[in-house]
Amino acid sequence: MATIYVRKGTAAGIPAIMGIIEDARAFLHAQHINQWQGTYPDKPAVEADIEKETNRLLIVDGAVAGNASLLEGPDPFYGKIDGDGWQGNAPYMMIHRFAVSAKIRGQHLSKLFMSNLITEAYGRGFRDLRIDTHAQNQIMQHVILGNGFTYRGIVYLDEPVPERNAYQLLLQ
């Protein structure tokens, strides 16, 4: 049985993180999804996450297998939302730059990784979590919805294709 856990990222993990991001970029490109097809997320974004201690890594048998950022809100891009909108206005955490290695794709570890991020947010006192993804990224939507998030509307990022489906999870 594999040893699987989540920990904070460190500078030593940057090459593995960038490899995972490149895996995700290539996977999205092959699916004809115009998400992450520019330079973002880039190494400076990853370095900033590590410096701010918001980066989280999924570790599988000692190797970096997933990357995400767990950040405290507010997010400036979440201020305007079309659709039903956010429920409540409590302090919230966001999950950004979520990706897993091609080496573990199909093993359902994304759900486990997401669950660990939710657990950490809960342990830190947050009961409101938010995330977004491209409307065509059905696999990520499956991970998001499979972890109990609900669709809340469309937010607009500062990217060539700015529209993103936005999701929220309210915990008790």
C-alpha positions as CSV (number, residue, x, y, z in Angstrom):
1,M,0.0,0.0,0.0
2,A,1.3,3.4,-0.9
3,T,2.2,6.1,1.7
4,I,0.1,9.1,0.8
5,Y,0.0,12.5,2.6
6,V,-0.2,16.3,2.1
7,R,2.5,18.7,3.3
8,K,3.6,22.3,2.7
9,G,5.8,22.8,-0.4
10,T,9.4,23.9,-0.1
11,A,11.8,25.4,-2.6
12,A,13.3,21.9,-3.2
13,G,10.0,20.8,-4.7
14,I,9.8,23.5,-7.3
15,P,11.2,21.3,-10.2
16,A,8.6,18.6,-9.4
17,I,5.8,21.2,-9.1
18,M,6.7,22.7,-12.4
19,G,6.7,19.2,-14.0
20,I,3.2,18.6,-12.6
21,I,2.0,22.0,-14.0
22,E,3.5,21.1,-17.4
23,D,1.7,17.7,-17.2
24,A,-1.5,19.5,-16.6
25,R,-0.9,22.1,-19.3
26,A,-0.3,19.3,-21.8
27,F,-3.3,17.3,-20.7
28,L,-5.6,20.3,-21.0
29,H,-4.1,21.1,-24.4
30,A,-4.8,17.6,-25.6
31,Q,-8.4,18.0,-24.4
32,H,-8.7,21.3,-26.4
33,I,-9.3,23.2,-23.1
34,N,-7.9,26.7,-23.2
35,Q,-6.9,26.7,-19.5
36,W,-3.2,27.2,-18.5
37,Q,-2.2,27.4,-22.1
38,G,-0.1,30.6,-21.6
39,T,2.7,30.9,-19.1
40,Y,0.5,30.9,-16.0
41,P,0.9,29.2,-13.6
42,D,4.6,29.9,-13.7
43,K,7.6,29.5,-11.5
44,P,7.3,32.9,-9.9
45,A,3.7,32.1,-8.8
46,V,4.9,28.8,-7.3
47,E,7.8,30.5,-5.6
48,A,5.4,33.1,-4.1
49,D,3.1,30.3,-2.9
50,I,6.0,28.6,-1.2
51,E,7.3,31.8,0.3
52,K,3.8,32.7,1.7
53,E,3.4,29.0,2.9
54,T,0.2,28.5,0.9
55,N,1.6,25.8,-1.3
56,R,0.5,22.2,-0.6
57,L,1.9,19.0,-2.1
58,L,0.4,15.6,-2.4
59,I,3.1,13.1,-1.7
60,V,2.8,9.5,-2.9
61,D,5.5,7.1,-1.8
62,G,8.0,9.9,-1.2
63,A,7.4,11.7,-4.5
64,V,5.6,14.9,-5.3
65,A,2.4,13.8,-7.1
66,G,0.1,16.9,-6.7
67,N,0.2,20.6,-6.2
68,A,-2.3,23.2,-4.9
69,S,-2.4,26.5,-3.2
70,L,-4.6,26.9,-0.1
71,L,-5.1,30.6,0.4
72,E,-7.2,32.9,2.6
73,G,-9.6,35.2,0.9
74,P,-10.7,37.6,-0.2
75,D,-9.8,37.0,-3.8
76,P,-10.2,40.1,-6.0
77,F,-11.5,38.0,-8.9
78,Y,-14.3,36.6,-6.7
79,G,-15.8,40.0,-5.9
80,K,-17.9,39.9,-9.1
81,I,-19.9,36.7,-9.7
82,D,-22.7,36.2,-12.2
83,G,-25.3,33.6,-11.3
84,D,-26.7,32.6,-7.9
85,G,-23.6,34.2,-6.2
86,W,-21.8,33.3,-3.1
87,Q,-23.7,32.1,0.0
88,G,-22.9,34.3,3.0
89,N,-19.9,36.5,3.5
90,A,-17.9,34.7,6.1
91,P,-14.1,34.6,5.8
92,Y,-13.2,31.9,3.3
93,M,-10.3,30.0,1.9
94,M,-9.6,29.3,-1.8
95,I,-8.0,26.4,-3.6
96,H,-6.0,27.5,-6.6
97,R,-3.4,25.9,-9.0
98,F,-4.7,22.4,-8.3
99,A,-3.0,19.7,-10.4
100,V,-1.8,16.1,-10.2
101,S,1.0,14.3,-12.0
102,A,0.2,12.3,-15.1
103,K,1.9,9.4,-13.2
104,I,-1.1,9.1,-10.8
105,R,-3.9,10.2,-13.1
106,G,-6.8,7.8,-12.9
107,Q,-6.0,6.6,-9.4
108,H,-8.6,8.9,-7.8
109,L,-6.0,10.6,-5.6
110,S,-7.3,14.0,-6.7
111,K,-10.4,13.5,-4.5
112,L,-8.1,12.5,-1.6
113,F,-5.9,15.5,-2.1
114,M,-8.9,17.8,-2.2
115,S,-10.3,16.2,0.9
116,N,-7.0,16.9,2.8
117,L,-7.1,20.5,1.7
118,I,-10.7,20.8,3.0
119,T,-9.7,19.2,6.3
120,E,-6.8,21.7,6.7
121,A,-9.1,24.6,6.0
122,Y,-11.6,23.3,8.5
123,G,-8.9,22.8,11.1
124,R,-7.9,26.4,10.6
125,G,-11.4,27.5,11.5
126,F,-12.7,28.2,7.9
127,R,-16.2,26.9,7.1
128,D,-16.4,28.5,3.6
129,L,-14.2,27.2,0.7
130,R,-14.2,28.5,-2.9
131,I,-12.6,27.2,-6.1
132,D,-13.0,27.9,-9.8
133,T,-12.2,26.1,-13.1
134,H,-12.6,26.4,-16.8
135,A,-16.1,25.5,-18.0
136,Q,-14.7,22.8,-20.3
137,N,-12.6,21.2,-17.6
138,Q,-15.0,18.4,-16.9
139,I,-12.4,16.3,-14.9
140,M,-11.7,19.1,-12.5
141,Q,-15.4,19.8,-12.1
142,H,-15.9,16.1,-11.3
143,V,-13.2,16.4,-8.5
144,I,-14.8,19.6,-7.2
145,L,-18.4,18.4,-7.2
146,G,-17.3,15.0,-5.9
147,N,-16.0,16.7,-2.8
148,G,-19.3,18.4,-2.1
149,F,-18.8,21.9,-3.6
150,T,-21.8,23.4,-5.4
151,Y,-21.8,25.6,-8.5
152,R,-22.4,29.3,-7.7
153,G,-21.9,31.1,-11.0
154,I,-19.2,32.6,-13.2
155,V,-16.2,34.6,-12.0
156,Y,-13.8,36.5,-14.3
157,L,-10.1,36.2,-14.0
158,D,-7.3,38.3,-15.7
159,E,-6.6,35.8,-18.4
160,P,-7.2,35.4,-22.2
161,V,-10.3,33.4,-21.5
162,P,-11.4,35.0,-18.2
163,E,-14.6,33.1,-17.5
164,R,-14.4,30.4,-14.8
165,N,-17.1,28.3,-13.2
166,A,-17.1,29.1,-9.5
167,Y,-17.9,26.6,-6.7
168,Q,-18.4,26.9,-3.0
169,L,-18.4,24.4,-0.1
170,L,-20.0,25.4,3.2
171,L,-18.9,23.3,6.2
172,Q,-20.7,22.9,9.5
